[in-house]
Amino acid sequence: MQQIRGVQGYKTVSEVKGPLIVIKRTRNVAYGEIGEVEGPDGEPRLVQVVEVGPDYAVAQVLTGTLGLPALGSTVRFRGKTFDVRVSEDLLGRVLNGRGEPRDGLPMPPAEEFLDVNGEPLNPYARDYPEEPIETGISAIDGLYTMVRGQKLPIFSGTGLPHNMMAAQAARQATVRGAESEFAIVFAAVGLKTEEALFFLDEFRRTGALRRLVMVLNLASDPVAERILTPRIALTIAEYLAWWLDYHVLVILTDLTNYAEALRELSSSKGELPGRRGYPGYMYTDLASIYERAGRAHGRKGSVTQFPILTMPHDDITHPIPDLSGYITEGQLVLSRSLWGRGIYPPFDVLMSLSRLMKDAIGEGKTREDHKYVANQLISAYARASDIRNLAILVGENNLSWRERRYLRFAGEFERRFISQGYYERRSFETTLDIAWDALSILPEDELTNVPSEVSRRYYRSPIFESVKDEGTQGRTAAPRS
């Protein structure tokens, strides 16, 4: 051990293992402390301590260990944890996974330096989320409304359009009637180059980058940086929300890449694996990210999370979506069968859920019929799905006229309500009007989830159809009183 540049330095690196280095004979080194390692080439590399013992420390090298030998390397610790330079001027900027500029521009002057791990909200200080965010996407706004301060993930699969949905939400989302500003923090974790270029081109071309901070970690970047990326993004979001009163929507994609990096680091440390090789503490680690969403008493701002994760082999019981489902307040599941039929966005209506929606919709927030419409749409679509299966067995011609109406409703619901253009933005009112167009295909007495006074106001009277078209004779649709 020797003094280098006035800082205590260690020349006792005993092993370089993947993204980790092991330093022997350390003293007073703390978990999470940052420092730098300098190899024989003289290039300093940022490190962060991930394990400490009585006389050793294990640190992850955030810029990669390629070309770094154990012999001849020197480690210096700074006596502090990783902090992030934050400023309102970060809006419109693209950073790397360590919070440094990636767009070729200089870093704006720091207004504050905040710990990357954030400051946990006192549970007593939390406000209950009950204000809706309008994403402009009918399937979300109408059926699983996102709430300010909520964490609502998308469970997707390889090849499904979750990236398109993330870009569309970043471009369209807003809080209606809010006095505070609205901002997006977009964290891209382990993306391929073509995916990153898609987001960059989309945000620049549509002007969304003006209200957006992008923290970009590529698949070719060091694995250790992948662990830091979502925390950098959330620290910036917390500054905008708690210090500057912004409503911040944090989009995290793809958290499966984050969990894979966590498994790789755990394996490098020689830890005992849990389910499918993931570390046993993955639930706690994911919670340390998800629980940084919310609202606080006396604060105008809020942090809302929209994480995206791809389910390996479309398995919703896989540890990553399984554990995420326990922590978050719902999930939006994408359907491969709907995507195969050309429906975008391909939401699986019956598998999706928003647990906080009920308190964020209704009169004064969206519209007084919203709750009833959402319940009726899901109920009717579930019955229509059963009738579709029945039609396969007995043939559509052998169905009753009511069952045929449900089949027509399902087709219209998928074609007009769920399906929507990539650049099409719908208000809450437009979404609910389209929903009533679909529901009015059904006989009014089938709308058992809608109060009669609401139905009388919004139900569209069907055009009298020949009973022949309905498979019965001598009857027509009942006239409206």
N, C-alpha and C positions, 0 to 999 in steps of 0.2 A: 504494500500500500504506500502511495506517495502523494505529495501535493502537486497538482497541476493547475496552473492558471488560478491559483488561490482557492481552488475547490478540491475537496478530498477526492482522490481518484483511486480506482482499483485496477490493478493489472492482473487480477486473479480470475479472469474468465476461464472456466474449466471446460465448457462445452458449448457448442453452437448446434442447436437441434431444431431444424425447421425454422420457424419465426422467433424462436426463443434462444436466450443465452442464459447460462448459469454462472453466477458470480460467487466465489467462495470467500470466506473470512470477511464478511461484511459486518458493519456495526451501525445501529440506529437507522436502518433503512426501512421505510414505511410502505405498506401496501398502497398501490396507486400512485406512488411517487414517480416523477418523471426525471429523465436525465438524458445523457447522450453517450454513445459508445463510439470510439474513434479507433479505426483499424490502422495497420501499417501505412495505408495510402493517405492517411490524414483526413479522410472525409468523415465528418461527424454525422451520426444517425440517431434519430430520436428514439428513446426507449421508455417503456412504462413498466413498473414493477407489478407482476401478477401473482407472485407468491413470495413469502418471506419465512425464514426459519431462524434458529438461534444464531447461526453463523454463515448463512447463505441467503441469496435472493435470486429469484427467477424473473427475468424481464422480457417483454416482447418488444421486438424491434419494429417500430411502426413503418419504417421505410424499407424493410426487407433485409435479409442477411446474406444475399448473394455476394460472394467474394469477401466475406468477413471471416477471418480465422480467429480461433480462440487465442492462439499464441500471438502476443504482440498487440493485443487490443486493450484499450483503456476505457473504463467506465467512470463517468462522473455523474453524481446525482445532485439535483437542484434544491432538494429540501421542500418541495411543494408538489401538489397534484397538477394535472393538466388543466389549464384554464384557456378559455376561448375569448378572443378579441371580438366584441360585439359592438354594433353601431347600426343606426337606422339606415345609413348609407349602404349597408349590405344588400338592400332590396335592389334587384336588377343584376346581381352579381352571381358568378359561378365559382364555387370553391371546391377544393379537393376534400378527401375524407379526413384531413387533419385541420381543416379550417383555413387553409392557405389559398390564395388566388389561383384559379385555374383558367381564367379568361385573359391572361396577359396584362391585366391592369394592376396598379399598385393597391395594396390593402388600404382601405379608408382609415383615418385616425380612430383609435379605439375610444369609445365612450365609457366602456366598462370592461373589466376582465372577470369572467364568471367561470366557476368550476364546471367542468364538463359533465359531472354527475348530477348537477342541479341541486336544488334545495327542496326536499319533499314537502308537499303541502300538508299542514296540520289537518287531519280529517275533520276537526271541528270547524275549520276555516273554509271548508269546501261548500260551495253553493250547488244545489241540485240542478242538473242540466234540464232546461225546459224551454229553450228557444230554438226554433228550427233553422237549419241552413238549407238554402235552396241551391241544389246542384244543377238544376236544369234538366236532369235525367228523370223521366217519369217513373221508371221502376223503383228508383231510390226515393224520390220525393213523395210519390203516391202511396207506396206500400211499406217502405222501411225508412222513414224520414230520418235523416241525420240531424243530430241535436248538438247545439253548441256546447262543447266540453265533453262530448262523448268520444269513445274509441270504437270505431265500427270497421272491422277488417273485411277485405275481399278474399275469399277462398277461391283460388283459380286453379288452372291446370296448364301444363305445357301446351303452347300453341293457341291458347284462348286469348281474347283481346283485352287482357287486363292493362297492358300498357296504353292502349287507346283510351280506355276508361279513365286511367289516371290523368292522362293529358287533357281529356275533356273536362273532368272535374276541376283540374287546376285552372282551366281557362274560363269556366262558367260559374263556379261556386261563389255564393255571396250570402250575406246576412241582410235581409230586407229591413229597411227602416232603422238600421243601426246608426248611432251617432259616431261610434268609433270606426276606425279604418279596418279594412279587411286585407289580410296578407296570406301568402302561401309560402310554406317552407317545404321544398321538395328534396327528399333524401333518396338518392339512387345508390343502392347497395349491391356491389358486385355485378353491375350490368355489363353486357357485351358492348363492344364499340358501336355497332349498328343501332342498338337500342338507345344508347346515350345520344347518338347523333339525331335519332328520331325526336327525342324529347327537346334537345337544344334547338333544332330547326323549327319544331312546332311552337315552342314558347317565343322564339324570336319573331317568327313570321306573323303570329297572331297578336303580338304585343303583350302576352301574358307575363313575360319576363319582367315587366316594369314593376309588378307588385309581388315578385317572387324571388326567393333566395334558393339557389340550387346547390346542394352539397353532393358532389359526384364522385363515387368510388367505382372504378372499373374492375372487371374480372381480372385484368392483368396487373392490378395494383396489389401491394402486399396484403396477405390475409389479416394481419394484425390491424391494419387500417380499417378493415371492414367492421371490426368490433367498435371502433370509435365513431364511425360515420353517423349512425342514428343519434348518438349522444351529442355530437356537434350540432346537428340539425335541431334537436330539441332544446339545446341551450340557447340557440339563436331565437327559437320560437318563444321560449319563456321570457327572454329579454323584451321582445316586441310586445308580448301580451301583458306582462306584469309591470314593466317599466313605462311602456309607451301606449298602453291601452288599445292595442290592436286585437281584433279577432283573428286568430291564426289557425289555418288548416294545415296540418302536417301530413304530407303524403309520404309514406315509407314503402319503397319497392326495391328489391324483393326481400322480405324478411326470411325467406327460406335460405337465401345466400348467407345471411347473418348467422342463422342457426348452424349451417354447415361450417362456417368459419369458427364458431364456438366449439363445435365438435372436434375440428382439427387442432385447435389450440389445447383443448382438454387432453386429446390423445398425445400431443407432444409433451405435455407435462406428466404423462404416465398415470393419469387419474383413472379410477375404476369407471367403466362406462355404465350408463343406464339403458333405457329402452332404445333399441336399434343403434347403440353406440353413442347416443347423445349423452352429455354429462347429466348427472342426477340433479344438478342445480339449474337446469335450463328453465324450469318454471319460474324460479326466483329471478333469474337473469332477464327473461322476457317481461316479467312484471316490473322490473326496474325501468323498462322502456315504456310500456303501456300506461303505467300509473302516473306518468308525467303529463297526462291530459287532465283537463278539468276547468272549473271556474272557482273563484275565491271571493269571499265576502269583501265588499268594499272596493273591488277591482272591476273596472269596466271591461278589461280584456279577457280572453279565454284561449285555451289551447285545445283544439279538436284533432283527433288522430284518425287518419284514413289509411291504415296499413294494408299492404297487399302481399300475399304469400301464395306461392304455387305449391299445390299438394302433390308430392311424389306419387305417380301412378294414379292420380285422381282419388287418393285414399284419404277421406276426411277423418279417419281414425288414426292417421299418422301422428306421431308426437307433436309436430309443430302446430298444425291446426287444432289438434285436440287440446293442447295446453293453452293455446291462444283463446279458444272458445270459453275456457274457464275464467279468463281474466277480463276479456272484453265484454261489451254490452250488446252482443249480437254478432251476426256475420251475414255477409252477402255472398252467396254461392253462385258460381257461374256454371252453366249447363253446356256440356259438349254436344248434346243432341240438338239443342236449339241453335247453337253456333253452326252445326252441320247443315241446318235447314236455312241458313242465311239470315238469322235473326240477330241483330245487334241493338243493344247489349244483351247477351244471352243469359239473363238472370233465371236461376232456378227458384221460382216463386215459392214452392212448397218447402224448400230446404233453408230459405233465408229467414232472417229475424232481426228486428231492432227492438231491444227491451225498453228503451227510453222513449220511443216514439209517442206513446199514448199521452204523455204529459206535454208534448211539444206541438200538438196539432189541435185544430178546432177553431172556434170563433175567436177573432182577435189575433190569431197566430197564422193559420192558413185559411181554412174555411170551415163553417159549422158542420158540413156534411163529411168532412175528411175521414174521421174515425170510422163512420158507418160504411163509407164507400170501400175503404181498405179491407175491412173485415168481410164485406160481402164479396169483393173480388176474389179474395183468397179462398173463401168457402165455395164459391161457384166454380172456380178453376179446379179445386180439388175434386168436386163432383164430376166436372167435365172430364178430368183425367181418368176417373173410374169408368165413365161411359165410353170413352175412347177404347179402353181395354175390352169392354163388353162388346163393342161394335166389331172388334177383330174376331170375336168368337161367333156372334150370331148374325153379323152383317148389318150395315146401317139401315137397310130397308125394313128390318124387323124391329127397329127401335120405335118408341112412342114419339109423338110430336114434341113433347116436352124434352125428351132426351135429345132429339135432333136440335132443338133450340140451344141446348147446352153445348153441343158440338159446334154450332155456329158461333156461339159466344166465345168459346175457347179460341177459335180461329181468328176472330176479330180482336180479341184481347191480345193475342200474340202479335198480330199483324200491325195493329195501330197503337196499342198502349205500351207493350214491352219494346217493340221495335221502334227505333228512332234514328234519325240521321246523326252522323258523327259531329256535324256542325250545327245541329238543331238544338236550340235552347228553349225549353218549355217552362212557363211559370207554374206555380201551384194551381192557379185557376184553370189554365189550359189542360194540365194533367187531369184534374178532376172532371172537366167537361168531356174529355176523351173517355174517361172511365164510365161516365153515364151513358155515352153512346154505345159502349159495349154492353153495359148492364141492361139497357133498354131492349136488347134482343130477347131477354128472358121475360116471361110473363111477370107482371108486377107482383103477383102473390108469391113468387119464388124469392123475393127480396126480403127474407126473414130477418136479416141483420140490420135493416134500415127502418127507422120509425116511419109511420105512415105520413106524418106531417112533412118529413124530409123528402120522402118518395114523391109526394104530391107536387112538391116544388121543382124537383130536378128530373123526374122520370120522363123520358121522351115517349109520347104516344106512338105505338107502332102503326105503320101503314097496314090497313086491313089486307090480309093475305088470304088467298084462296086456301081453303082447308085441304085442298088436294095437294098443295105443296107441303103441308104439314103431315101428310100421311093419314088424315082422317077425313071424313066426308060430312058435309052439312054443317060445319062449324067454322067460325072465323075468330080472329083475335077479338077479345072482349073490348068494346069501346070504352073510352075514358069518360068518366062522369064529369 
